[in-house]
């Protein structure tokens, strides 16, 4: 096997075993060996794939927003990856555009992707170089979770985790649930509340303090 192919395979498998690829909210986690041949057939672009996962987990983007994201929404006036992700109304559900502070992991992944591909047009490209369809993003995540053996996960799982983790950390950042609502692009704070998963252990700790 050529050295370059072995390196790409090793990089893909290393990434899929990292914490970034694993925590996705209300998931019954199961560990099993990842089959190298099946991973090779499903995931050909590790730099792009890492960005897709981080856009979901660290920015809370929907499948349609990941598919529609353009480099002009990512780069600053100097052509560098910005500190803010500008999700425009045109790609957002119900025109719920918003500005999301860039997580350091996502920023580094985008900078790497910009070095590997021309940072013009779609951020997440199909094999032909065009925007992926939202349905293709949904199917990609389904294939990833199937290979990892995660049950009950979907392309929305990373977004749910993003909202839940953000809500649990608002007291540490001086924010409020309103800020989480804005980051999520929800019109109603009630919608945001429905996304937030409960924590039984935290509930026990809370009651013990009463």
Residue frames as qw, qx, qy, qz and C-alpha x, y, z in Angstrom:
[[0.000, 0.889, 0.458, 0.000, 0.00, 0.00, 0.00],
 [0.369, 0.612, -0.056, 0.697, 1.39, 3.48, -0.89],
 [0.361, -0.155, -0.516, 0.761, 2.73, 5.47, 2.07],
 [0.179, -0.124, -0.021, -0.976, 0.41, 8.42, 1.37],
 [0.631, -0.307, -0.501, -0.506, -2.67, 6.18, 1.48],
 [0.633, -0.267, -0.646, 0.334, -1.50, 4.58, 4.73],
 [0.185, -0.026, -0.327, 0.926, -1.00, 8.03, 6.24],
 [0.399, -0.217, -0.204, -0.867, -4.49, 9.14, 5.25],
 [0.701, -0.303, -0.615, -0.195, -6.00, 5.95, 6.67],
 [0.516, -0.182, -0.582, 0.602, -4.10, 6.36, 9.94],
 [0.024, -0.075, 0.151, -0.985, -5.24, 9.99, 10.23],
 [0.550, -0.288, -0.387, -0.682, -8.91, 9.09, 9.65],
 [0.722, -0.312, -0.616, 0.044, -8.88, 6.32, 12.22],
 [0.373, -0.072, -0.465, 0.800, -7.03, 8.48, 14.76],
 [0.220, -0.172, -0.004, -0.960, -9.65, 11.22, 14.38],
 [0.650, -0.300, -0.482, -0.506, -12.62, 8.88, 14.65],
 [0.691, -0.293, -0.600, 0.277, -11.26, 7.64, 17.99],
 [0.207, 0.167, -0.315, 0.911, -10.78, 11.11, 19.47],
 [0.034, 0.448, 0.676, -0.584, -13.22, 12.71, 21.94],
 [0.239, 0.306, -0.160, -0.908, -14.39, 15.16, 19.25],
 [0.425, 0.045, -0.709, -0.561, -16.02, 12.34, 17.29],
 [0.313, -0.146, -0.928, 0.136, -17.61, 10.62, 20.28],
 [0.029, 0.368, 0.674, -0.640, -19.80, 12.69, 22.68],
 [0.168, -0.215, -0.492, -0.827, -23.19, 13.39, 21.10],
 [0.504, -0.256, 0.096, -0.819, -25.78, 14.03, 23.84],
 [0.758, -0.128, 0.458, -0.446, -28.34, 11.37, 24.71],
 [0.659, 0.428, -0.583, -0.206, -26.51, 8.44, 23.23],
 [0.906, -0.321, 0.268, -0.066, -26.22, 4.92, 24.44],
 [0.206, 0.769, -0.587, -0.147, -22.51, 4.57, 23.74],
 [0.971, -0.045, 0.232, 0.031, -21.14, 1.27, 22.55],
 [0.075, -0.735, 0.600, 0.306, -17.50, 0.60, 21.78],
 [0.913, 0.182, 0.360, 0.064, -16.54, -1.65, 18.93],
 [0.503, -0.277, 0.477, 0.665, -13.67, -2.00, 16.49],
 [0.431, 0.725, -0.043, -0.535, -13.87, 0.29, 13.50],
 [0.821, 0.214, 0.468, 0.247, -13.51, -1.69, 10.28],
 [0.263, -0.502, 0.333, 0.754, -10.76, -0.07, 8.24],
 [0.215, 0.181, 0.742, 0.609, -12.14, -1.08, 4.85],
 [0.001, -0.759, -0.645, -0.088, -15.61, 0.33, 5.56],
 [0.219, -0.811, -0.097, 0.535, -14.17, 3.59, 6.89],
 [0.309, -0.261, 0.516, 0.756, -12.01, 3.92, 3.78],
 [0.147, 0.427, 0.755, 0.475, -15.06, 3.56, 1.55],
 [0.124, -0.828, -0.547, 0.010, -17.15, 6.12, 3.46],
 [0.239, -0.938, -0.022, 0.249, -14.70, 8.88, 4.47],
 [0.766, 0.380, 0.122, 0.504, -12.22, 10.19, 1.91],
 [0.215, 0.695, -0.053, 0.684, -11.62, 13.77, 3.12],
 [0.573, -0.390, -0.564, 0.449, -10.40, 13.85, 6.76],
 [0.176, -0.063, -0.154, 0.970, -9.84, 17.65, 6.88],
 [0.368, -0.256, -0.347, -0.824, -13.33, 18.33, 5.51],
 [0.629, -0.380, -0.667, -0.124, -14.89, 15.63, 7.70],
 [0.427, -0.254, -0.521, 0.694, -13.36, 17.09, 10.85],
 [0.085, -0.034, -0.003, -0.996, -14.82, 20.50, 10.00],
 [0.506, -0.317, -0.563, -0.572, -18.26, 18.94, 9.44],
 [0.606, -0.403, -0.654, 0.206, -18.27, 17.38, 12.90],
 [0.325, -0.226, -0.341, 0.852, -16.97, 20.51, 14.62],
 [0.201, -0.205, -0.249, -0.925, -19.55, 22.70, 12.87],
 [0.612, -0.426, -0.573, -0.338, -22.16, 20.48, 14.47],
 [0.688, -0.410, -0.502, 0.327, -20.62, 20.02, 17.95],
 [0.445, -0.303, -0.191, 0.820, -18.80, 23.33, 18.48],
 [0.069, 0.021, -0.169, -0.983, -21.06, 25.71, 16.53],
 [0.370, 0.345, 0.706, -0.495, -24.43, 23.97, 16.75],
 [0.325, 0.322, -0.408, -0.790, -25.15, 24.17, 13.01],
 [0.797, 0.257, 0.408, -0.362, -28.02, 22.28, 11.40],
 [0.677, 0.097, 0.623, 0.379, -27.45, 19.99, 8.41],
 [0.424, 0.807, 0.351, 0.213, -28.83, 22.62, 6.01],
 [0.118, -0.975, 0.171, 0.082, -26.44, 25.23, 7.47],
 [0.601, -0.425, 0.580, 0.349, -23.42, 22.94, 7.22],
 [0.629, 0.384, 0.584, 0.340, -24.34, 22.22, 3.60],
 [0.288, 0.887, 0.282, 0.226, -24.86, 25.88, 2.71],
 [0.442, -0.795, 0.092, 0.404, -21.89, 27.39, 4.54],
 [0.625, 0.715, 0.012, 0.314, -19.70, 29.49, 2.26],
 [0.671, -0.040, -0.201, 0.713, -16.13, 30.65, 2.82],
 [0.044, 0.536, 0.054, 0.842, -17.35, 34.26, 2.72],
 [0.629, -0.656, -0.179, -0.377, -19.19, 33.48, 5.97],
 [0.888, -0.334, -0.129, 0.289, -15.97, 32.23, 7.57],
 [0.631, 0.142, -0.008, 0.763, -13.18, 34.55, 6.39],
 [0.154, -0.780, -0.216, 0.567, -12.46, 38.11, 7.51],
 [0.389, 0.898, -0.004, -0.207, -11.65, 41.06, 5.23],
 [0.057, -0.733, 0.646, 0.202, -7.99, 39.94, 5.03],
 [0.757, 0.277, -0.526, -0.272, -8.96, 36.47, 3.85],
 [0.153, 0.256, -0.876, 0.380, -8.09, 34.79, 7.15],
 [0.443, -0.440, -0.778, -0.069, -10.38, 32.55, 9.19],
 [0.222, -0.619, 0.052, -0.752, -12.38, 34.95, 11.34],
 [0.011, 0.094, -0.800, 0.593, -13.07, 34.75, 15.05],
 [0.510, 0.260, 0.448, -0.686, -16.79, 34.68, 14.27],
 [0.200, 0.198, 0.890, 0.359, -18.91, 32.37, 12.14],
 [0.320, 0.268, 0.034, -0.908, -21.43, 34.42, 10.19],
 [0.234, 0.305, 0.917, 0.104, -24.44, 32.18, 9.50],
 [0.180, 0.068, -0.216, -0.957, -26.50, 34.18, 7.01],
 [0.605, 0.213, 0.386, -0.664, -30.29, 34.12, 6.77],
 [0.635, 0.414, -0.425, -0.496, -30.13, 32.55, 3.32],
 [0.497, 0.203, -0.844, 0.012, -28.79, 29.23, 4.67],
 [0.098, -0.078, 0.762, -0.635, -30.48, 29.25, 8.10],
 [0.118, -0.464, -0.874, -0.087, -33.79, 27.62, 8.98],
 [0.093, -0.860, -0.500, 0.044, -36.62, 30.20, 9.01],
 [0.334, 0.754, -0.055, 0.564, -33.99, 32.80, 8.07],
 [0.641, -0.766, -0.034, 0.033, -32.57, 32.56, 11.59],
 [0.632, 0.523, -0.282, 0.497, -29.13, 33.87, 10.73],
 [0.600, -0.799, 0.019, 0.034, -26.72, 34.60, 13.56],
 [0.355, 0.720, -0.521, 0.291, -23.10, 35.24, 14.47],
 [0.922, -0.377, -0.088, 0.017, -21.39, 32.49, 16.46],
 [0.200, -0.825, 0.528, 0.029, -18.01, 32.98, 18.19],
 [0.762, 0.399, -0.507, -0.055, -15.50, 30.60, 16.64],
 [0.858, -0.477, 0.190, 0.015, -14.38, 27.76, 18.91],
 [0.135, -0.742, 0.606, 0.253, -10.56, 27.34, 18.80],
 [0.563, -0.047, 0.811, 0.156, -10.82, 23.71, 17.61],
 [0.565, 0.679, 0.468, -0.017, -13.13, 24.72, 14.77],
 [0.162, 0.938, -0.198, -0.232, -10.92, 27.65, 13.81],
 [0.306, -0.540, 0.737, 0.268, -7.84, 25.43, 13.55],
 [0.588, 0.232, 0.768, 0.105, -9.75, 22.87, 11.51],
 [0.455, 0.843, 0.266, -0.104, -10.98, 25.56, 9.11],
 [0.019, -0.858, 0.431, 0.278, -7.47, 26.98, 8.75],
 [0.446, -0.248, 0.824, 0.247, -6.19, 23.54, 7.83],
 [0.563, 0.523, 0.639, 0.027, -9.03, 23.03, 5.36],
 [0.274, 0.932, 0.002, -0.238, -8.29, 26.44, 3.80],
 [0.183, -0.661, 0.651, 0.326, -4.70, 25.31, 3.22],
 [0.473, 0.011, 0.865, 0.169, -5.83, 22.07, 1.59],
 [0.340, 0.606, 0.668, 0.265, -8.49, 23.60, -0.67],
 [0.139, 0.310, 0.150, 0.928, -9.08, 26.97, -2.30],
 [0.041, -0.432, -0.670, 0.602, -11.09, 28.98, 0.28],
 [0.290, 0.161, -0.218, -0.918, -13.69, 30.18, -2.20],
 [0.613, -0.102, -0.564, -0.543, -17.27, 28.97, -2.53],
 [0.832, -0.426, -0.204, -0.291, -18.63, 26.13, -0.39],
 [0.281, -0.653, 0.655, -0.257, -16.76, 25.19, 2.76],
 [0.612, -0.075, 0.779, -0.112, -18.07, 21.61, 2.69],
 [0.411, 0.463, -0.496, -0.609, -17.65, 20.38, -0.87],
 [0.933, 0.138, 0.255, -0.212, -19.03, 17.34, -2.62],
 [0.756, -0.082, 0.486, 0.430, -16.84, 15.08, -4.76],
 [0.490, 0.620, 0.394, 0.470, -17.54, 17.42, -7.68],
 [0.358, 0.051, -0.121, 0.924, -16.55, 20.54, -5.75],
 [0.275, -0.514, -0.293, -0.758, -20.06, 21.94, -5.28],
 [0.430, -0.346, 0.451, -0.702, -22.16, 22.41, -2.12],
 [0.077, -0.116, -0.986, 0.087, -23.34, 19.21, -0.48],
 [0.471, -0.469, -0.414, -0.622, -27.10, 18.87, -0.22],
 [0.451, -0.467, 0.449, -0.614, -28.57, 18.93, 3.28],
 [0.959, -0.058, 0.026, -0.275, -29.76, 15.36, 2.77],
 [0.767, 0.393, -0.425, 0.278, -26.18, 14.33, 1.94],
 [0.003, -0.532, 0.566, -0.630, -24.97, 15.83, 5.22],
 [0.764, -0.272, 0.267, -0.521, -27.69, 13.90, 7.08],
 [0.974, 0.158, -0.150, -0.054, -26.65, 10.67, 5.34],
 [0.487, 0.549, -0.532, 0.424, -22.96, 11.33, 6.01],
 [0.298, -0.474, 0.562, -0.609, -23.53, 11.64, 9.76],
 [0.911, -0.088, 0.126, -0.382, -25.75, 8.53, 9.72],
 [0.868, 0.337, -0.338, 0.138, -22.92, 6.56, 8.07],
 [0.195, 0.571, -0.577, 0.550, -20.35, 7.89, 10.56],
 [0.544, -0.376, 0.468, -0.587, -22.43, 6.95, 13.59],
 [0.968, 0.074, -0.053, -0.235, -23.21, 3.56, 12.13],
 [0.705, 0.433, -0.475, 0.301, -19.48, 2.85, 11.71],
 [0.020, 0.478, -0.591, 0.650, -18.78, 4.02, 15.27],
 [0.394, -0.264, -0.876, 0.089, -21.61, 1.89, 16.66],
 [0.093, 0.100, 0.408, -0.903, -23.51, 4.81, 18.17],
 [0.028, -0.507, -0.843, -0.177, -27.25, 4.22, 18.49],
 [0.082, -0.829, -0.516, 0.201, -29.88, 6.94, 18.39],
 [0.267, -0.533, 0.142, 0.790, -27.59, 9.55, 16.82],
 [0.508, 0.719, 0.431, 0.197, -28.30, 11.79, 13.85],
 [0.429, 0.443, 0.058, 0.785, -26.96, 14.92, 12.18],
 [0.295, -0.779, -0.109, -0.542, -28.85, 16.86, 14.87],
 [0.810, -0.444, -0.313, 0.219, -27.10, 15.17, 17.80],
 [0.552, 0.058, -0.144, 0.820, -24.09, 17.47, 17.76],
 [0.111, -0.517, -0.134, -0.838, -26.37, 20.53, 17.72],
 [0.686, -0.608, -0.309, -0.253, -28.31, 19.16, 20.68],
 [0.776, -0.271, -0.257, 0.508, -25.06, 18.59, 22.58],
 [0.313, 0.317, -0.016, 0.895, -23.88, 22.12, 21.72],
 [0.353, -0.605, -0.174, -0.692, -27.06, 23.66, 23.15],
 [0.803, -0.509, -0.309, -0.014, -27.10, 21.43, 26.25],
 [0.710, -0.117, -0.210, 0.662, -23.44, 22.07, 27.12],
 [0.138, 0.427, 0.034, 0.893, -23.84, 25.80, 26.50],
 [0.519, -0.640, -0.243, -0.512, -26.89, 25.96, 28.78],
 [0.833, -0.439, -0.277, 0.193, -25.06, 24.12, 31.57],
 [0.632, -0.069, -0.101, 0.765, -22.17, 26.57, 31.42],
 [0.055, 0.792, 0.253, 0.553, -24.05, 29.87, 31.33],
 [0.544, -0.833, -0.099, 0.029, -23.36, 30.49, 35.04],
 [0.743, -0.306, 0.166, 0.572, -19.62, 30.27, 34.37],
 [0.438, 0.273, 0.353, 0.781, -19.64, 32.77, 31.51],
 [0.035, 0.370, 0.262, -0.890, -22.06, 35.38, 32.81],
 [0.242, -0.066, -0.604, -0.756, -24.51, 34.60, 30.01],
 [0.563, 0.109, 0.491, -0.656, -28.19, 33.73, 30.18],
 [0.559, 0.265, 0.783, 0.061, -30.46, 31.26, 28.41],
 [0.421, 0.844, 0.136, -0.303, -31.29, 34.11, 26.03],
 [0.019, 0.727, -0.598, -0.338, -27.69, 34.00, 24.78],
 [0.398, -0.069, 0.905, 0.134, -27.99, 30.27, 24.15],
 [0.524, 0.633, 0.530, -0.210, -31.20, 30.94, 22.22],
 [0.295, 0.871, -0.191, -0.344, -29.39, 33.46, 20.00],
 [0.158, -0.516, 0.800, 0.264, -26.48, 31.09, 19.37],
 [0.444, 0.165, 0.881, 0.014, -28.91, 28.34, 18.41],
 [0.124, 0.010, -0.499, -0.858, -30.92, 30.58, 16.11],
 [0.081, -0.482, -0.871, 0.050, -34.24, 29.81, 17.79],
 [0.144, -0.533, -0.240, -0.799, -37.10, 32.28, 17.58],
 [0.664, -0.612, -0.113, -0.414, -38.52, 31.08, 20.88],
 [0.079, -0.555, 0.737, -0.377, -36.64, 30.45, 24.12],
 [0.822, -0.091, 0.390, -0.404, -39.12, 27.62, 24.71],
 [0.878, 0.427, -0.213, -0.040, -37.64, 25.80, 21.71],
 [0.287, 0.623, -0.635, 0.356, -34.18, 26.16, 23.20],
 [0.503, -0.390, 0.590, -0.496, -35.38, 24.73, 26.52],
 [0.943, 0.111, 0.130, -0.284, -36.73, 21.62, 24.77],
 [0.699, 0.550, -0.438, 0.131, -33.25, 20.90, 23.41],
 [0.046, -0.627, 0.645, -0.434, -31.59, 20.85, 26.81],
 [0.745, -0.106, -0.658, -0.026, -31.13, 17.37, 28.22],
 [0.614, -0.719, 0.123, -0.302, -31.54, 16.76, 31.93],
 [0.426, 0.432, -0.723, 0.330, -28.78, 15.41, 34.14],
 [0.770, -0.475, -0.400, -0.147, -29.88, 12.98, 36.87],
 [0.689, -0.145, -0.368, 0.607, -26.61, 13.26, 38.81],
 [0.126, 0.265, -0.080, 0.953, -26.78, 17.06, 38.76],
 [0.526, -0.517, -0.300, -0.605, -30.39, 16.91, 39.94],
 [0.788, -0.399, -0.432, 0.181, -29.42, 14.74, 42.92],
 [0.501, 0.001, -0.251, 0.828, -26.62, 17.18, 43.79],
 [0.134, -0.419, -0.124, -0.890, -29.03, 20.11, 43.53],
 [0.672, -0.536, -0.365, -0.357, -31.61, 18.49, 45.80],
 [0.756, -0.263, -0.412, 0.435, -28.93, 17.60, 48.36],
 [0.309, 0.149, -0.161, 0.925, -28.08, 21.30, 48.63],
 [0.331, -0.586, -0.332, -0.661, -31.65, 22.33, 49.51]]
